[in-house]
């Protein structure tokens, strides 16, 4: 009698918990920005129901009788519990764990998760199926000790036979953890320049640009060789041109003409003010470039949008520098309440220029310590809004392919999300300042450095075009011209070659018109 009472008490506790988890907590779970909580509840309800019913029936039958028929029913219920548990685990792995990891990988700057997550996605279900099969056989009364011993021996044999595969797997992980490249980078190979497309469990996939084919290289071979990354330290690859002109031509005039033609091309890097100034006079005037008029019009819109982005970036970076300097001085003698309040206000002001503000919860009528994006209908455009205006103007470039019009916004939205994450982390730190804080100035300075070197790097003076005199003779003088292309991954990695060809055509025409060509 006591045993039955214990079962009924356990059943009552189970039903109360079941009601609280699957009904009372649902509205609360929907309030989260992430859908992990509500998906977990929805995914778990049916398996938990089956496991609960089968479990309490099994306990009831165990107390009812020990006859063979009852024991047979108990084993059947145990098998049902194992099957339901296996399905539950598989659904949680697929719809919650893997989904959450993929979302994390999209926001992460690391690359190891791009290989590790597919590996987890492929192996966890297999492990769950294998474990579920073993427990199912045990539940229905089959001795699995021999099977487990056989599987252990088989795994040892498979381990030896798969040693090269395991070597390639760990080589791939090492390549990603201590990575000399990122996906989409261009590296130099004996067969030509190749694009890193994917690092798999065993093979690295590369796209060889000149041969227009995929190259599959074992990860161990990839790790063992010296890698020359042609788009590092920045993703803007530079191109060289050799020009020969008359030896009696004025060198300053030649250099000025070459720099004007390169600056005028919409797809080269350079000062946006100077590019806008040269665009009308030095781009497409030879009438040899396809869609020159349309490209000139869209380029003007893009350059004007980028000009506004650069202005806003300068304002924000200067504000971060000033804040870092002030905080450094304040920290020397310890921070007081007024200084802490001033730092919080100044940092929040910078966040609002970026396009972020404190999240307000209208239901609770209070503010959360979290930054969210400001609506786009504000009077003054923020950095995030200006960046979106810029890439929307960029995708109108007639030279871009359909794939580029998708990948370009995706890339900049990824950078915007990273910007939000970095400012949110800093904001939480700023709102928990102690009086003996000593490293807040470094935190603010690191954000400014990241924005300059990693967020938008096309504002560096060393990326401007360069012209050198290489050779001088009585007949002619050679000039070596170097310029950077804005994004060599666009146009199926042919953008750089196209820009180089167009600049060569324009320079040749301009030099002939000026009677400076050899």
C-alpha positions, -999 to +999 in steps of 0.1 A: +000+000+000+028+023+009+045+016-025+013+025-044+010+057-024+046+066-033+038+060-070+007+083-068+028+110-051+054+107-077+028+109-104+013+140-089+047+157-087+053+147-124+020+162-135+026+194-117+061+198-132+047+188-166+020+215-164+045+242-152+071+234-179+049+228-209+020+252-202+029+279-176+064+286-189+054+289-226+044+326-225+076+333-205+098+314-230+083+334-260+097+367-245+133+357-252+148+371-283+162+336-291+137+309-298+158+281-281+136+280-250+103+277-269+117+252-294+131+231-266+097+230-249+078+221-281+104+195-291+103+178-256+065+177-249+056+145-269+087+124-259+084+134-223+047+125-223+055+090-237+084+085-213+062+096-184+033+073-192+055+043-200+076+049-169+046+050-145+029+020-162+062+001-157+063+010-120+027+001-116+031-033-133+063-040-112+042-037-080+013-056-095+028-090-102+060-109-111+044-132-137+063-138-170+036-120-190+039-089-167+077-090-171+073-092-208+051-060-207+077-043-185+104-050-211+082-037-238+076-005-218+114-002-212+119-005-250+094+023-256+112+045-231+145+039-248+130+046-283+113+078-270+145+089-253+165+083-284+141+103-306+140+131-280+178+134-279+180+134-317+154+161-320+171+182-293+205+177-311+191+187-345+167+215-336+184+230-306+220+221-302+231+222-339+209+252-347+223+272-318+259+263-327+252+273-363+239+307-352+269+311-330+292+303-360+276+330-381+283+356-354+318+343-346+350+356-362+367+322-356+368+296-384+373+263-364+335+262-357+328+261-395+344+226-396+337+214-360+300+221-362+294+200-394+315+172-377+293+174-346+262+174-368+273+143-386+286+123-356+262+131-328+231+114-345+252+083-352+263+081-316+227+086-304+214+059-328+242+034-318+236+040-280+198+038-285+201+005-304+223-010-276+199+001-248+169-010-268+184-045-272+192-046-235+156-034-227+140-063-245+163-088-228+190-095-253+226-098-240+247-072-257+280-078-239+293-098-269+281-071-293+298-044-273+331-064-272+329-070-310+322-033-316+352-024-294+375-047-314+360-034-347+366+002-336+402-006-329+407-020-364+388+009-379+410+033-359+442+018-374+427+018-409+415+054-406+448+067-393+454+089-425+418+102-423+423+111-386+456+128-394+438+149-421+410+157-397+433+170-370+454+188-396+422+206-407+414+216-371+449+229-367+446+249-399+415+265-386+426+272-350+460+286-360+448+297-394+470+315-420+439+323-440+401+327-440+375+313-463+375+333-495+412+342-492+434+338-523+467+319-518+495+312-542+500+276-555+524+262-581+493+257-603+483+294-599+463+315-575+435+296-557+406+305-535+401+288-501+365+274-504+362+249-477+382+229-451+364+196-447+369+166-424+396+152-447+401+175-477+407+212-483+387+225-513+403+252-534+391+270-565+420+275-590+412+308-607+432+305-639+421+270-647+385+274-635+385+242-616+383+228-580+414+214-564+410+189-536+441+187-513+445+165-482+445+186-450+478+171-439+494+182-472+479+216-469+492+220-434+527+208-444+534+233-472+543+270-470+512+292-476+515+326-493+483+345-487+481+372-514+452+391-498+468+396-464+472+417-442+441+431-459+416+415-484+425+442-510+450+427-535+472+451-554+480+448-591+510+460-610+512+477-645+544+484-665+541+515-687+567+529-711+566+565-722+588+589-741+621+597-723+617+635-728+582+636-712+578+655-680+578+629-652+555+650-629+530+652-657+531+615-663+527+606-626+498+631-623+480+616-653+485+580-642+473+587-607+442+606-621+432+576-643+436+551-614+417+573-589+389+578-614+382+541-617+353+533-594+367+499-583+401+510-570+409+522-535+417+558-528+405+589-512+368+592-519+369+630-523+397+627-549+379+598-567+347+619-570+367+648-584+384+627-611+355+604-619+339+625-647+371+636-664+392+604-664+369+574-664+355+560-696+365+589-718+382+565-743+347+550-750+364+516-749+349+505-716+315+487-716+287+503-696+310+532-688+281+558-685+259+535-663+289+525-642+299+562-637+265+571-625+262+542-600+298+548-589+291+584-580+262+573-558+284+546-542+313+570-535+290+596-521+275+570-497+310+558-487+321+594-481+293+597-455+303+564-439+339+575-437+329+609-421+308+591-395+336+567-388+361+595-382+337+612-358+332+579-338+368+570-338+378+605-326+352+603-298+365+569-287+401+582-287+391+612-266+371+590-242+400+566-239+424+595-231+400+610-205+394+576-188+431+570-187+436+603-167+406+595-144+418+560-136+451+573-122+436+586-090+406+562-089+371+568-102+345+586-082+307+585-088+306+617-110+334+603-132+317+570-136+284+587-145+302+609-170+319+578-186+286+560-189+270+590-206+299+596-230+300+560-241+262+558-246+265+589-267+290+572-289+268+541-291+239+562-304+261+576-332+269+539-341+231+532-342+226+515-309+206+525-278+195+510-245+167+485-250+134+493-233+109+467-222+074+482-225+058+454-206+081+458-176+084+496-181+121+495-174+154+495-194+176+465-199+214+466-199+214+457-236+220+478-267+196+474-297+196+490-331+179+524-334+150+526-359+160+540-393+135+569-391+157+590-369+166+625-379+203+619-381+216+588-399+237+565-378+268+546-388+248+513-393+222+531-415+249+548-435+267+515-441+234+499-454+229+529-477+265+523-490+262+486-498+228+491-513+243+516-537+272+492-543+251+463-554+237+485-582+272+482-599+265+468-634+297+448-632+285+427-603+271+392-607+239+379-592+259+360-565+277+393-556+244+411-550+236+385-524+271+380-508+280+417-505+250+426-482+256+393-462+292+402-456+284+437-444+255+425-422+279+401-406+303+429-399+274+450-385+265+421-362+301+419-350+300+457-344+269+453-322+284+424-302+316+444-295+297+475-284+273+454-263+302+437-245+318+470-238+285+486-227+280+459-201+315+465-188+310+503-187+278+498-167+297+478-141+326+501-134+342+499-100+360+528-084+394+510-088+390+503-125+423+505-144+417+489-178+386+506-192+407+530-213+423+499-230+389+485-237+377+517-255+410+520-274+407+483-286+373+491-301+386+520-320+415+499-333+392+471-344+370+496-363+400+510-381+418+478-388+391+451-391+357+467-396+363+490-425+400+490-437+397+509-469+407+543-454+445+536-451+468+559-470+492+531-479+463+517-501+465+546-524+480+540-559+518+543-562+539+552-593+576+546-595+602+551-622+617+517-629+640+522-659+654+551-678+671+549-712+677+572-742+646+559-759+620+555-732+612+556-695+594+528-677+569+534-649+558+507-624+522+514-613+506+497-583+469+500-573+445+482-550+411+468-561+382+471-536+372+435-535+389+408-556+365+381-545+336+397-565+327+388-601+338+352-595+373+364-586+378+381-620+372+417-607+409+425-603+418+413-638+390+433-653+400+465-635+436+460-645+426+456-681+404+487-681+430+509-664+456+497-690+432+507-718+424+541-703+461+548-696+472+538-731+445+561-746+453+590-723+490+588-730+485+587-768+461+616-766+488+636-747+515+624-772+534+608-743+533+571-754+564+556-770 
